[in-house]
Amino acid sequence: MKKLLCLLLFLITISINFAQDNIQSPATFLGYEIGSQFTRHADVINYFNHLAKNSDLVSYQIYGKTNERRPLTYGIITSPENQKNIENIRIDHLKNAGMLEGNSNPEIAIVWLSYNVHGNEASSTEAAMQTMYQLITEKQEWLKNTVVIIDPCVNPDGRDRYVNWYNQIKATPFNTDQNATEHHEPWPGGRPNHYLFDLNRDWAWATQIESSERLKIYNQWMPHVHVDFHEQGINEPYYFAPAAEPFHEVITPWQKEFQTQIGKNHATYFDKAGWLYFTKESFDLLYPSYGDTYPTFMGAIGMTYEQAGHGRAGLGIQTDQGYVLTLKERALHHTTTGLSTIEISSKNAIKLNTEFKKFFTNSEVKYKSYILNGETDHIESLIKLLNKHEIKYGYTNSNKINGFNFRENKQGIINANGAIVINTDQPKAKMIKVLFEPDTRLSDSLTYDITAWNIPHAYGLEAVASTTLTSVNSDTEKKIITNKTAASGAGYIAKWNSMRDAAFLTDLLRQDIRVRFSEKDFTNHDKKFKKGSLIITKSDNKRIKNYDSLMVKIANTHQRELHIAPSGFATKGVDFGSSHIKLVNKHKIAVLKGKHTSSLNYGEIWHFFEQQLAYPITSIDTEYFKDVDLHRYNILIIPDGSYKEFLNGKTLEKLKKWIHNGGKIIAIKDALKVFANRNDFGLTSNKSKNKKKDYIGNLIPYDKRERDQVKSFITGSIFKTKVDTSHPMAFGYQDTYFSLKLGKESYSLLQEGYNIAYMKEPISVSGFAGKSATDGLENSLVFGEVTIGNGAIIYMVDNPLFRSFWESGKLFFTNALFFTNANTFNSY
């Protein structure tokens, strides 16, 4: 028996060694050296599967699929002993942070490496393969006390867009001339995902499938260290931690300190190899939706590593500094920092666990509760976000709660009965503070991204932040709406104040059901209805078979409550046949895309229509736009962009004629510049009230110029605006709207049009806004409409679809589509 046991152990050892011997290097498996070609995503997947099949140090799994059906994957790399006990390791880690009940004293470091979030920053996925190979063949010692999670490509759709383009057009051998075709990507480039979103700005909002699927796995692991691998301009060397100011105030001294330790460890390798690098510049830790900040606010040491290159570099490019930067070098640098990160984490595994536990003690957080109330649909949208981040919440029965009132921007009271409550006596309190705090404290006004994002304003909710912990009830029972048909009635009425109502409307339109909306408040059958309420009458839909049952089916699907109208005769206000009860047109909508347009804003619009409204659009490229017959469309959306050289002369006259004949343009952000200060478009740029210069520019010292310019910046600040609630574009809104302003662009109040949302005095309630920038915002437009003949232009100075997270602005956009300029009926 003993001999048999020894034989079995011998055979197992032989089989393990044989499997390890079967592990191929990336070069052997792919047939080329890392850095000599760009690897297609499918081949990256094949290589990781090869490693998992042939090494007991690796497990490899799919966590989702992209919009283009490419797999999203991650590998877990650790010692064979840890692999056998991996679930217990994960559970003990979560217990250590208080996310699961029970005590633990773990000593294993968890390191997560994320590659290629920007598709055309493609050297990092090449490095991921090499890093994995070296880790399991040369660095097994580190894996005894470290679990390494590798996501080889966060953005497969963007990466393949770039790689496939580059592989099609590159010269052989590659051309290093900066003017060569292979160094100039066509629009939209490989940086964004399928819907042209920047996934590195989507961690907190999780509007994209890649982000929401990744968060499920991230929350299962909550790593101690997270690295996001990037590339920057071709003339920069390499950037690694520590980060630049401003640091968000929730970041602990240990998080800052260990970033420095990691940076110094990298520096030893870079110095030895003679590679240049820089630290503490450009890349700060403030905005919560990055791949470095989100993990940081979840307790990790979150970092960005930036290698020179980006989409311009290709396989090799001549830099302005006189040397050739190659993909081989770029991949080698990323491999070095990846391995260095694992090394220093392994050496500090016990300390990482100790400090991680400390991060989740939250007694010092100022606000103990955030209490939010408002429309049920808005609350449910917020709950979806909280669930994605596994943030706990409850409900209160208190009638009134005192605290900092977000809407009033001062201490005040909220009607809290049935309100949702997010308390900070839970592990993720610091992330809650970051997302909900009234105004983020800035240690430095020079920052990489927006400086305001708080949830109550983003979701259009009444809210207070209380320094006293609010008692909560468990989840309330969700009401299931089950509508019934009313064959004898005049029709149905439905409310209008949320995007769920908008999705219900577009579903009705897609199924050829005619819908009306009311421009006036009214009472029907003793029930009051506000402006914008949807009215679906029997008389409009006589041609629809099974009209009543179809209406109920659609309403039940969307969980919209239908109010039965026994008669079209109003108890008070307008009747169904009034001229103020207008038909909603089933518009044919075109959207401009391509060169000159902002790919990000076009992507926001595209995603909005396909994933939120489920309403068809026709995208028209700028390459052939001038030859398109616009009379086939009712609406043209012009995204943010630079159109000075494109929309001028005959093209602008063509647009004016089309509008005059009944067309409608929705212009967003910088697209307004095309129409400003011209005859017949009704839009004028605002001039600063402070005409006197504060300084003589050429007397400002060289090293003070950047700092001095800050006072003319608005870096994503939230402004309080006045709303004309009688205008159809404002239906569903209160008289105050909090707008996320992304720049200092300013236009005068319309003289001949409708000022739908506007500022008399610029009041910034959150975020940084420089003094000279706000000077020009007095009496300025936010959203407006100018009628031209039978048509109109909708001006959106601020982008309500920005990154798809500013939920409170989306209904303005929907109203602009279906409710404005609704005097002419378009045939179905």
N, C-alpha and C positions, 0 to 999 in steps of 0.2 A: 504493500500500500504506500509505504514511504517512497519507494523508488518511482511508483507511478505519479505521485504528487510532484516529485522533483522533475520528472520528465515533462509534466504539464506546464510547470513554471518555466522550464527551459524553452519549451515550444512557444509559450506566450511571449517570452523575451525575444526570441528569434523573430516572431511575427511582427512585434512592435518595431524592432530594429529594421526589419525588411521594409515595413511601411515607411519609416522615416527615410530609408535609403531611396525610396521611390519619389521623394519630394523633388520636384524640378524647380530650378530658378525661373524667374520670369523670362529671362532671355531664352532658356531652353524650351520652355513651354510655348512662348509666343513666336519664337523663331527670329527674334531681333532683340538687341540690347535696349533696356529701358532708356528712353530719351531719343532713340533714333527714329521712332515712329510714334504717332498718337494712336492709342489703343481704343478700339470701339468698345462700348459699354458691354456688349454681349461677351466679348473676349475677356474683359475684366471679371465678369461673373464666372466664366468658365475656369479662370485661374484660381479664384477663391474657392470654388467647388473642388478643384483639384487638391488644394491644400487641406481642406476639411476632410476629404476622403482619405488622405494619406498621412495625416498627422493626428495623434490623440491630444495634441495641444490646442486644436482648433475645432470649434463648432460654427456653423454658418447657416443663417436663416434669412428668410424673406419677411419683411414687416409690412409690405404694401406694394402697390403698383402706381405708376404715374398716370397722368391723363393719356399718354401715348403708349400705355401698357408695358412700360419697362419696369423690371423689378427693383424695389427698394430693399436693400439688404444690409446686414451687419454680421460681423464675425466676432466671436468671443474667444480670446486667446489667453490661456493660462496653463499652469502645470497640469499633468494628467490627474494628480490627486485632487486639485481644485475643480477640475472639470467634473469629476465624479460627485463632488459636493457643492456644485455651483448654485443650486437653489437655496441651500442653507446659507451659503455665503451672501447671497442677495438678501435674504430675509433678515439675517443678522445685521446687515448694513442698514436696512430701513428701520430696524428696531433702534439702532444706535442714534438715529436722527429723530426718533419719536414718531415716525410715520406708521409703524406697527407697534402693537402692544408687546411688552416684554422687555427683558434686559439682555444686553449683549455687550461684548467687549472685543469687537473685531480688530484684527491687525493686518488686514489685506487692503491694499490700495486699489481703487477702481479708476481707471483712466480711459476716457472716451476720446477718440480721434475722428473728427469729421472732415471729409475731403470733398472738394469740388462743389461747394454750394453755388458758386458762380461757374456756369458751364464752360466759359471760355478761359477760365483760370485753370487750365487743364493739366498743369504739371503735377498737381497734388494727387490725382488718381494714379498716375504713373508711380509716384512715390509711395502710395498706399500699398501697392503690390510688392515693391522692394522692401518696404518697412516690415510687412508681414513675413516675408521670406527670411530676412535677417533675424527677426525676432525669434522665430521658431527653430532656426538652425544655428544661431550664434549666441543668443542672449537668453537662453532658457532659465538661467539662474535668477533673472529678475522676475520671472513668472511664478516663482514659488510663493511670493507674497503680493502679487499684483494680478488683477484681472484687467485685460486690455480689450476694449470694445472698439472695433474699427468699422466705420461706415465708409466704404471706398468711394461712393459717389452720392452725395445728397441730391444732386440735380441731374439725373440721367438724361432727361429730354434736352436740357440746355447743352450738356456736354456733347451729346451725339450731334446736335445741330451744328456745333462748332467743329467737331472732329470730322464729321462727314464732309462739311464744306471744305475744310483745310485739305483733307486727303484728296479731294477732287481737283483742287486748283494749284497745289504746290508744285514748284519746280523741282527737278531732279538733276543734280543735287539741289538742296534748298537754297533759295536766294536770300542773302542777308541785307540787301538794299531795302531801306525803309519804304521806298516808293513801290516796291514789288506788290503785285496783287495779293499775295499770300499774307501780307501784313495789314490788309484793309478789309475787315469783315463787312458784308452787306447788312443792311437793316433787317432784323432788329439785333443781330449779333447773338452770340451763344450765351451771354451772361444770364438771362432770365429763364424761367421754366416755360412750360407749354403756354400758359396764359400770360407770359411776359411779366411775371411778378419777380421781384428781387427776393429770393427766399431767405437771404440774410437779414431782411427786415421783417420777417414773418413769424419769428419764433413765438412771440407773445400773443399775436393775433390769430395765428394758425388758420388763416383763410384758405390756404392751399393744401391739397391732398398730401403733398410730401411732408409738410409741417405737422399736420394733425396726426398722421400715421406715425411719424417719428416720436412725437410726444408720448404716445402710448408706451413705447419702449423706454424712452428717457425716464419717465416717471417710475418705471419698474426698477430702474437702476440708480438714478440720482448720483452720478459719478462724483468723485472727489476732484477730478481734474478733467477739463474739457478744452480741446484745442480745435479751432476752426482754421483750416488752411486756405490761404488766399494768394492772389498775385496782385501786384501794383504796376505802376508805370515802368517802362523799360530802363529808365535811367536811375531808378532807385536801387539800392542793394537789397538787403534783407532786413525786415522788421520783426522783432520779437519782444516779449515782455521784458520789463514792466511797461504798463500802459501809460497813456498821457492823462493829465487832468482835463476835464473834471471827472473825478470818481463820484459815483453816487454815495450818499452818506451811509447807506446800509452796509457798504463794503467794509469788512473788518480789517484791523491792522495785520492779522495773520494772512489774509488773502493778499494784501499788498506785499507783505514780506516774502511770501513764498513765490509770488510772481518774480520778484527780484532774484531769489535763489535759482529759479528755473532759468532766467535770463543769463545769469552768471555761468550756469552749467553749459548753456548753449555757447556762450562766448569762448569757453576754453577750446571747444572744437573748431569754431570759426577762426579764432586767432591762430590756432595751430596750422590750419589749412590756408591761412592768408585770405580769408573771405571777409568782405566788408559787411557791416550791419549797423542798425541804429535802434534805439529804444526810447521810450518816454516821449514820443512825438506823435502827433496826428490822430492816433487811434485811442479815443477815450472810452470810459466805461460809465455811460449815463443812460442813453436810450435803451429801454429794456428788451427790445425785440431782435437783438443781434445774437449771433452764435457765440459771442464771448460774454455779453452782459446777462442774457437770460440764464445761462448756467451759473454765473456769478451770484445772481440774486436768488438762485436755488442752492446756494451753499458751496458751489464748486470754485476751483481756481479756473476761471474762464479766460481764455486767451485767443487772440488773433495772431497768426503768423503770416506775414506778407512777403512773398518772393517777387523779385523783379520779373516782368514778363507780360502777363495778361494776354488778351487775344491778339495783340499786335506781334508778339514775339515769334510765334510759329516754332519751327525746329531750330531757328537761329536768326538773330537780327543784329545789325550793326547799331550800337548805341551811340548817343551823342557824345559819349565820353571816349570813343575811339576803340572799343573792344567789342567782340562778338559774344552775345549772350545766347547760350544754347539751351535746349530743352534738357539735355543730359545734366547740365549744371543745376538747372532749376529743380529737377527731380532729386538730385543728390542733396541739395540744401534742405529740402523738405524732409527727406529721409533722415537726415542728421538730426534735425530738431525733434522729429517724432520720436526717434530712439532716445534722444537725450531727455525728453520729457518723461518717458517711461522709466529711465534710469534713476532720475532724481526723485520720482514718485516712489519707486521701490525702496530707495534709501530712507524715505521719510514716511513710510506707510503708517506707522503707529501714530506719529504726530498728525498726519492727515485725518485719521479717524478721530483723534481727540478733539481737534479744532472743528471738524465737521459737526460733531455733536454740540459744541458750544454755539455754533452759528444758529442753531434752531432753538436756542433759549431766547425768548422774545420779550422779556419783562420791560425792556427799555423803550419799546415802541410807544410813541406818544398816543396815537389814536387806538383805542381798544375795540371800537366797532365802527363799521360803515353801514349806514342804514339807507336803503334806496327804495323809492316808491315811484310808481308811474303806470303807464299802460302795460297790461298783462303781456302783450307781445314783446315789448321792449325788455321786460323782466326775463321772459323766457329766452330771449337772445343772449342776455347776460349769463343766464344759467348754463347755456351751452358752452360759453367761454370758460366759466368756472369749472365745469366738468372736464374740459380738455386738460386743465392744469391740475385737476384733482384738488381743488380748493374747496374747503367745506363751507357750508352756508346753512341758514335756517330762517325762520320767520318770527316776527314779533306781533303780539296783540296789543302793544302799548298804543295809546291814542296819539300822544305827542312825545317827541324826543328832541331834546335840545343838543345842539352841537354846532360845529362849523357848517354853515349852510352853503353848499356849492353854488346854487343859483344866485344867492344874494351876495356871495363872496365875503361873508362875515358871520358872526355868531347868530344863530337863529333856531327856529323850531320847524320840524317837519311833521306832517300828519302820517303817522307810522303804522296805523292799523293794517295788518296783513303785509307789511313791507318785508323785503328780503334783507337779511342781516349777514354781514361777513365779519366775524369776530377775529381778532388777532391772537387769541389764545389757542393757536394751532401752529404746527411746525412751519408752514409756509407764510408766516406772518410778514416776513420782510418783503417777499414778492407782492403780497397784498398791499403793503404800504407803498411800494413802488408804483403799482398799477392804479391805486385809488387816491393817493395823497393829493390834496388840493393844489399844491404848487411845489415843484421839485426845487430843492436848494441847489444852487449852482456855485461851485467853488471857482469856476472859470467860465466866462461867457463864450470863449472860443471852443466850440464843440462840433462834432462830426455830423450830427443829425438833429432832428427836432428836439425841442426841450419841453414840450407839453403833450400829454396824451391821456389825461386822467379819465377813468371809465365813466363816471356819472355824466360828463359832458359828451363823451363819445357815444353813449347810448341814449342820450336825451332823457335822463332820469332826474327826478328830485332826489336830493341826497343830503345827509349830514354826516360829519365825522365826529364821533363822540369819544371823549377821553375816559368815559365810563363804560365798562363792559355791559352789553345789553343781553338780557336773557332771551333765549330763542326756543321755539318749538321745532319739532322735527318736520320733515317735508310735508306740506299740505297735500291732500288728495287732489290730483289733477282732474278737472272737470272734462268729461268727454262730451263733445257736442254731437248731438244726433238730431238733425233737422227732419222735418216732415213736410210733405207736399201740401199745397193749398190750391187745388184745381179751380176752386170757385173765386179765388182772390184776384186782385188786379195785378199783383206782382210781388216782388221781394225787395227788401231793403237791407243793405249791409253797411257796417261802419267803414271808415277810412282814416287810419292813422298809423299804419305800420307797413313794413315790407311784406309781411304775410298777407295783408290785404291786397298789396300790389300783385303778388304771385297769384292770388285768387282771381283778380281781374284779368291778368294776361291769359290764364287758363280758360276763362270764359271766352275771351276774344279768339283764342286759337280754335275753339270749338264752335266758332261762328255764332255765338250768343251775343245779341246786341245789349249793350249796357249804357245806362245814363248815369250822370252825376249831378248833384245839386250845387248850384252856386250860392244858395241861400240856406240858412237854418230853417227847419220846418218841423211840424208835428203831424204825425200820421197815426190815426187810431190811438190818440192820447200818448204816444211815445215820441220823445224829442230826438231829432237827428241833426247833426252838425253839417256844416258845409263840407262838400266832398263825398258825402254818403253816396254809395252806389245804389242805383235803382234799376232793377231788371223787370221790365213789364211784360205782361202776356201779349199786349198789342204789338210790341216790337218783335216778338219772337213766334208769331203764328206759324211760320214755315218750319220751325224746329219740331221734329217728331219727339214725343215723350219729353217735352220741354220741362215739365215740373219734376219728373224723376231725374232727369239729367242735371237740373239745377241743384237738387238735393245731394246727388252723388258728388258733384264737384265741390260743393260747400263742405260736405262731411270729410272729403279727402283733405281739404285745407284747414279743417277745423274752424270754419267761419260760421258764425251764427247768422242765420237768415231770419229777418223779421217779416212776418206775413203782413202784407198790406191788403186788407179787405176791399179797399177802394182807393182810387187815385185822388180822391177829394181830401185835402189836407184839413186837419183840425185847426191848424194855425200855419200860416205861411203859404208857400207855393204848392200848387197841385202838380200832378205828374205831367200834365200837358203844358206847363209854363215854359216860356222861352228861357228861363233860368234853370231848367232841367235839361241838360245838354247831352247829346249822344257822344260816347267815347269812340273816337275813330280807331279802326284797326290799321294803324299806320304801317306804311312801308318805310323802313328806317335804314339809312345808309350811314356808314362810319368811315371817315377818312383814315387811312393807315399808310405806312411806308416812310420813305425819306421825308424829312422835315417834321414828321409827327413824333411826339414823345412815345417811345415804345411802351414805357411803363403806364402812361395814362391810357393809351390804346388798349393795353392788356387789362387795365382796370374796367374799362367799358365792356370789352369782350367778355370778361369773366362775369360781370354784372348781368349782362343779357342772357348768357348761356346757363350760368349756375344759380342765379338768384331770381331773375324774372322768367326764365325759360321762354324767351320771346325772340323770334328770328330777326337777324340783322343782315345787311349786305355790306361787307367790307370792300371798300374801293381803294385801290392803291394810287398813290400820288403819281406813279409812273404814267398812268393812262387816264387820270381823273379829268383832265381838260377835254377829253373826247367823249365823256359819258353824258348821256341824256338824263339830266336830273329830274325831268318831269315824271319819271317812273317812280319817284320817291316823294314822300311827304315831309320827311325830316332828314336833315344832314347834321351829323354830330362831328364837330371839328375838335379833336383832342388838343390838349396842351402841346405846343410845338413852336417851331420857328419858321414862319411862313412869309417873311418879308419878300423874298425873291420868288416865291411860288404863287401866292394868291395876290396877284396885282393885275393891272391893265385889263385885258379882255376877260380874264378869268374872274376877276372881281365884279366886272359888269355882268357877266353871266350869272353869278350868284345873286346879284341885286335884282335882276329880272326875274329869276326863279322865285325869290322871296316875294316879290311884288305880286306874282301870280298865285300865291298861296303857300309857298314853301316855308319851312321853319328850320332855322339853324340854331343849334345849341353849341356855343363856343365856350371853351374851358381855358382858364388861366392865361397863358401867354398867347393863345389863339386870338384873344381880344385885341392884341396889338394891331392886327390886320385891319380892324374896323375903327380903331380909335383915331380921333382927330381928322376924320374924313367927312365929306358931305353925305347926307342921307342915311347915316348909320346911327346917329344919335348918341355916340359915345365919345367922351372927352377925358383925356388924362388929367389926373389931379396934380396940382402943384403944391409943393410944401408951403405952408404958411410962413415958414421961417426962411425968407429969401436971402438973408444975410449969412454969409459963410462964417462958420465958427473959427476958421483958421485959414492960413495960406498954405496950400498943400505942400509946396516945395520946401517949407521950413520944418516939416515933420521929419525927425531923424529916421534913417533907413530902418533901424531895428524897432521902430515904434509904429510903422505904417500899418502892419496887419492888425495890431491891437487897436489902433485909432479907427479903423474901418468898421469895427464891431458895432459902433453906435448907429450905423446905417443898416444893420441887419435885423431881420425878424426871422428867428430860427425856430419855426414851428410853434408859434404862440397861439393861445386860445383867446379870442376876442368876443366880447358881448355885443350882439347886434340886435337891432330893432326889426320886427317883422310886420309887414302888412298882411294880417291874417285874412283879409277880405279877398286877396288875389288868389286865383285858383292854384298858382304854383305853391302857395303856402298852406293849402288845405291839409289839416291834420297836425298843424303846428300851433304852439302858443305864440304870444307876442314877443318872446325873446328867444333867440337862437344863439348858441355858442359855436362859433366857426373856427376851424383850425386854419390859421393863416400861415402860409409857407414862404412868404416873401413880402417885400415892401410895395409891390405893384399897387397902384391906387388910381381909381377913376372917379370922376365927379358924379354927383347925383344926377340922374337923368332928368332932362328938362322936358322932353316930349314923350317919355316912356313911363314905365311903372317901376318904382323902387321897391322891390319885394323884400329884400333884406339889406340893411344898410347901417352905417355908423354915423351918428352925429359927432360924438366925442369918442375917440378910440380908447376903449377900456380893455386892457389885457388882464385876464384873470389868472393866467398860468403861462409859464414859459418866458423866454427872453425876447424882449423887443427893444431895440436901441432907440434912443431919444429922437434922433434925426429921422429915423424910419417912421416912427409913429406920427411925426409932425404932419406928414402928408396924408394921413388917414382921416383927418377931420372931414365930415360931410362926404363920406366915400361910399361907393356902391359895393355890395357883396354879391347879390343876385338881382338881376333886372330884366325887363322885357321891353323891347322897342318894336312897335308894329310898323311895317312897311307895306303899303298897299293892302293886299289880302293876307300877307304873311307876317312873319315876326322873326326877330333874333332874340334868343335867350342868352344873356351874358352871365357867366359864372366866374367871377373874379377868383373865388376860392374853389378848390377842387373837392366836391362832396364825396367823391369815390376814392379818395387818397388811400392807397394800400388796402382798400376795402374794409378798413377797421372803424372808420368814422360813421358808425351806423346811423347816427342822428341826422346825417345829411342826405341819405339815400332817397328819402321820400321827396325831397325837393327835385331831385333829378327825375324821378318817376312822374311827378306832377308836371314837370316841364314837357315830358313826352306826351302825356295823355290829356291833360286838363287845360294847358295854355293854348290860346289862339284856337279855341274849339268852336268857332262860329260857322265853319264850313264842314259839311258832312262829306266824307270820302266813301265812295261806294265800296261795299264789301266784295 
